[in-house]
């Protein structure tokens, strides 16, 4: 049964000690399945994240005629069908809660010879899709949608042309949708970014033999004849590691090592921000895992202080802001966030939801259109807080209740399984005084 709420007993937490293995990166897992499906040959994926979002992507490609052999929990063999080998599905393709899946698939499916429909759950169906519909339409795609929202009906058999475009948002998902459509275009596709964003798609395409020129804020893709299958080693997900980085910083006596976490420049903006706040995080055993730079992160408890978050860090930590709010609430002084308007278009309006949650617990928070001012170091009190079905909100509030020994309750936690299905179990393994109420 789905987990509907988490309640904490309010007892002092035990120090976080030893080491912890974090599940695989969600962004990489999505892309490894997608690109493996349209490659020539068999793609091996090690460290795949078996969460609801990524399993939705896996099921979609099986509906599109791709054979996937599942080995151990985090190992897959994807038997690619080539750029033009996907088959028409017999019904709509359900992305569940996965915005990455829907946006990237829209680009990839725009170049197919058959029609497809992409649907999602209630949360995904109110997230903005016009941002990918507009550039794909410029490339010649035809995507039918009501008010720029899912469901999306993608008309097949269209002739796509390459474009030179600067998307209005600094978004890895928008960029990736355009590049995936560019695989099927008749001319090169150029994407000019407002600010550099997560670059897994272009780097994976480059490794698969695609002619891709990658500069700091410019990507030029030449349409390939084929893509070569690869072996992908998926790093541990920095976004999931972020909850433990903050918890171990806050819980006295903690000395925790998070193993093999992806820390590429475009991925780990929160690492830089936490260090600016005074966090004691040591990067150990750094190595190149082929797709990503990974390292073991040793974090020890320390008193944090507020900062003005550097605006150039924002695109590289967009998924980590809910847990940053927690760090800011527990730090001394004021933390100021700017340039993060994208947070209002996630699974929830993360700026407002986190501000409301912290305010209900005694934190002084003021929001702006693109940020917030958080006054930390105040006395907190317990409350029952709705996570609005947002997995990162739920996990962030859980860490706050645990680290500050608050007898609070986090409601609507079902969607944690979209990115980190082991989260509650790992809390219990670390002696968190957690009671799980199931629907």
Number of C-alpha atoms within 10 A of each C-alpha: 7 13 17 16 21 23 20 20 16 18 15 15 19 16 20 24 15 11 14 16 15 24 27 27 24 26 22 26 28 22 21 28 28 22 25 30 31 25 24 20 17 20 24 20 24 21 20 28 30 22 19 20 25 28 19 22 25 25 15 21 23 17 18 19 17 23 17 20 12 12 11 10 11 16 19 21 19 29 22 26 20 20 20 13 17 21 16 15 17 9 10 17 23 19 27 23 23 23 21 22 26 27 25 25 22 27 28 23 23 33 27 23 17 16 18 23 19 22 20 22 14 12 17 22 19 18 17 17 22 17 17 23 26 15 22 27 13 14 24 18 25 20 22 16 15 10 10 19 17 23 23 24 19 24 19 18 14 19 15 22 18 24 21 14 16 16 18 10 15 19 19 21 24 23 29 25 27 29 30 26 28 29 26 26 24 15 15 20 24 22 21 18 20 14 15 19 22 22 19 20 21 22 16 20 21 16 16 19 14 20 16 22 14 15 10 11 13 16 19 20 24 20 21 18 11 16 23 19 24 20 15 23 20 29 29 27 25 30 26 22 21 25 24 23 27 27 27 28 26 27 23 18 16 20 19 23 24 23 21 26 28 28 22 19 16 15 23 22 21 25 22 17 19 24 13 17 22 16 24 19 22 14 16 15 11 15 13 11 15 14 18 20 16 24 23 22 24 19 24 25 22 19 15 25 21 23 20 14 20 15 12 13 19 24 22 23 24 21 21 23 23 23 28 22 26 25 29 26 30 26 24 18 16 18 23 18 22 18 18 20 17 20 20 17 13 18 23 22 16 24 26 19 19 26 22 18 19 23 16 16 21 16 22 18 22 16 17 14 14 14 19 21 19 27 20 25 19 15 11 20 16 17 17 16 22 19 25 20 18 23 20 27 28 27 22 26 27 27 23 24 29 26 25 20 21 21 18 22 23 24 20 22 26 21 23 23 18 22 25 25 17 13 17 20 11 14 16 12 9 14 12 24 20 20 14 15 14 12 10
